[in-house]
Amino acid sequence: MRSLPERPSLPWYVAPLPRTLEEIGLRFAWLIVAINLLGTAFGFWYYGFHPVPLSDPLITGQFALEPAVMWPLVPDSPVATLFIAGAFAAWKLGRPQEWLTALAFFGCLKLGFWTPYTLLVFRADFSYLHWAMYNFLFWSHLAMVVQAFVLYRFADFPVRAVAVALGWYALNDVVDYFVPVVGTPHHTLVPAEEITSSGVVHTSPAHEYAAAGAVVLTLLATFLALSTRVKTLEARLR
């Protein structure tokens, strides 16, 4: 078994997990990859790609509401779990990719916090969800945050990689909330916004609450990625 990456002495806010939890994640990386791939498949189904059941249209849900050209920017959480599955797999294969790891960090931190945030802010509007699904969405997304804080063990977060991740998630914020380019804003549907025959009505202040959470979390991910870079370099110079 390959040795685990060293654990540098970093401030709690960039390395908040206990060593034991980090090393469980690293030792069982292939299991983490498999779980995230399953999460990606479920996520695409949740957004409306329905190969099963056969009685459903193949494209339904939010995918059916969005222009096809914007589909890559719609399923935020499934793309984030795909990024982190790829990041762990690349590391296990001995070919870690800094840009992919940075995308995984941003995605899992941002969507891992944004979904519980919206579930709490719009809790009354999510009353249609079965309690089991509500809790599954809440805790499974927080688990994405936990995974994000393991990545520093094999990532350096160079500025170019952080720029790639910031560019992708800033683009997401722009088209999701401010300048949709095609159609209306493309953020994950929240039940406080009405769906009509002409599309989604981006009701105020629900739209602004969702946007505020996304933008703040993009900034937080940028701060933490660059802080991890700086603090890791400082630790190496001691």
Phi, psi and omega in degrees: 000132181293147180290152180279151177299148178296154179254103179291158178276104184239159177300154185300329187284345173254346178221070188276352186272149172298148179307318183301318181292319176303315186284334171297315179300319180289319182290328181252039185300321181293327175294319177299318178301312182298317180297318180291326176294321174297319177297323177297315179299315178297320182297317178296324175296317181299323180280348172125009173269106192240075171295335172226147355290155184295340180288342180276154167298150179298320179245118181216196175057216184292327177303321181291338181273342188257148172299138185303327182296338182263359183305322180301338183261003185270307188278077189299308183294316177299324177292322178296318179290331174293319177301314185286328173299316178296321181295313178295319180295317179298319178295314181298329179276002178079016181227060181298143181243114185299321181295322180289320179295321178295318176299319179296318180297309180300312185296313183288326177290313184293305183286332177296329176267325186295320182295310174300324177301311180291325177298327179278315182296321182252033187304317181297326181284340178270014183296341179290340181286138170298146184302327181293317179293320178302310181292324177299312180297318182297305188281329178292326177286323174297329175296331175297322178297316178303314179299320182302323184278006171266338190296332182299341181294335177230017180238145175259346183050055176298158186302319181298319180293318178296323179296321177299311182295317178297319179300316181294314185280335171292319175301316177303314181298318182298308184284336180286329190229335192241307182230089188292345179071301179234125178075214181255173180309146193250017182294159177308133183299137171242140188292348176288348177257136187276142173253122180244179179296339180264359178129199183272133174265112185276084188291139173267138007265008183302317180300317181292323177297316179297318180296316182300316179299317182295314183294315179299320181287328173297317177296319179298315180298320178297313179300314184290322179296313181290325176296320177298318177302309184294313184291328176293316178297319177298319180296325180290336182272353182288000000 
